[in-house]
Amino acid sequence: MRVLVIGVAGTGKSYLVEKMKRSKLNAVDADDGLATFVDKAGKEVEYDPDGGAKWWRSHYYVLKPGKLEQLLRRSKTVYLFGDVGGQLGHKNGLLDVAYLFDRVYYLRAPMRLIEERLVSRTNNPFGKNEKERKGMAKHKDKLDRIARQRKFKVVDATLPVERIIEILTERH
């Protein structure tokens, strides 16, 4: 079974990956070498936390060529977690490969909770400044619409982590 779990920063994706790995489930975070930022020319770049909305308009978070294919060839069962980042409207992102998965889930949380998590987390610098959090609210609205349009299964990210894992691993 191949499961794709998308959600904006602060919805608990990385935490879920770690919990699932401890339970011996094949959970993979796209941030761990599967995806990267590129500019409009497709050149890999480092994330610029001070770039604000202007930076996000000209950069995308995309899958590295061949990495997803390698993962799917190696693993019959995989839970891939990631944000679609700035790739809305750009090829080679997680939304473009959703068809390769048996199920696609969208982790959804209220913006207030997302902001609290972004400010307090220690494993990722994204969301520490006000510009990033303001941009995240717009990004979340877009992704909410896309998830509805594509009929992704919505998972309430405020549920206890054990319940979220049960939902993601249920056989249908």
Residue pairs with C-beta under 8 A, 6 or more apart in sequence:
1 76
1 77
1 102
1 103
1 171
2 72
2 77
2 78
2 80
2 100
2 101
2 102
2 103
3 78
3 79
3 80
3 101
3 102
3 103
3 104
3 105
3 168
4 80
4 82
4 94
4 97
4 98
4 100
4 101
4 103
4 104
4 105
5 13
5 16
5 79
5 80
5 81
5 82
5 104
5 105
5 106
5 107
5 155
5 168
6 81
6 82
6 83
6 84
6 94
6 95
6 104
6 105
6 106
6 107
6 143
6 147
6 152
7 13
7 81
7 83
7 106
7 107
7 108
7 109
7 143
7 157
8 83
8 114
8 136
8 139
8 140
8 143
9 83
9 114
9 118
9 124
9 126
9 127
9 136
10 109
10 113
10 114
10 115
10 117
10 118
10 121
10 127
10 136
11 107
11 108
11 109
11 114
11 117
11 157
12 107
12 109
12 117
12 157
12 161
12 164
13 29
13 81
13 82
13 83
13 107
14 29
14 31
14 81
14 123
14 124
15 161
16 27
16 81
16 107
16 161
16 164
16 165
16 168
17 27
17 28
17 29
17 79
17 81
19 161
19 165
20 27
20 79
20 165
20 168
21 27
23 165
25 77
25 79
25 165
25 169
26 75
26 77
26 78
26 79
27 78
27 79
27 81
28 34
28 71
28 78
28 79
28 80
28 81
29 81
29 82
30 63
30 80
30 81
30 82
30 83
30 94
31 82
31 124
33 64
33 67
34 63
34 64
34 67
34 68
34 71
34 80
34 82
35 61
35 62
35 63
35 64
35 67
35 82
35 85
35 94
36 44
36 61
36 62
36 64
37 44
37 45
37 46
37 47
37 59
37 60
37 61
37 62
37 85
37 86
38 44
38 45
38 59
38 60
38 62
39 45
39 58
39 59
40 58
40 59
40 60
45 59
47 59
47 126
48 55
48 59
49 125
49 126
49 128
49 129
49 132
50 129
50 131
51 59
52 131
52 132
52 135
53 131
53 135
56 86
56 135
56 139
57 86
59 86
60 85
60 86
60 87
60 90
60 92
60 93
61 83
61 84
61 85
61 86
61 87
61 93
62 87
62 90
62 91
62 92
62 93
63 92
63 93
63 94
63 97
65 92
68 80
68 97
68 100
71 78
71 80
72 78
72 100
79 168
79 169
80 94
80 101
82 94
83 94
84 93
84 94
84 95
84 143
84 146
85 93
87 93
87 94
87 95
88 95
88 139
88 142
88 143
88 146
95 146
95 150
98 104
98 150
98 152
103 153
103 172
104 150
104 152
104 153
105 152
105 153
105 154
105 155
105 167
105 168
106 143
106 147
106 152
106 153
106 154
106 155
107 155
107 157
107 164
108 144
108 147
108 154
108 155
108 156
108 157
109 117
109 156
109 157
109 158
110 158
111 136
111 137
111 140
113 157
113 158
114 136
114 140
115 127
115 133
115 136
117 127
118 126
118 127
118 128
118 132
118 133
118 136
119 127
119 128
119 133
121 127
126 132
127 133
127 136
146 152
147 154
155 164
155 167
155 168
157 164
159 167
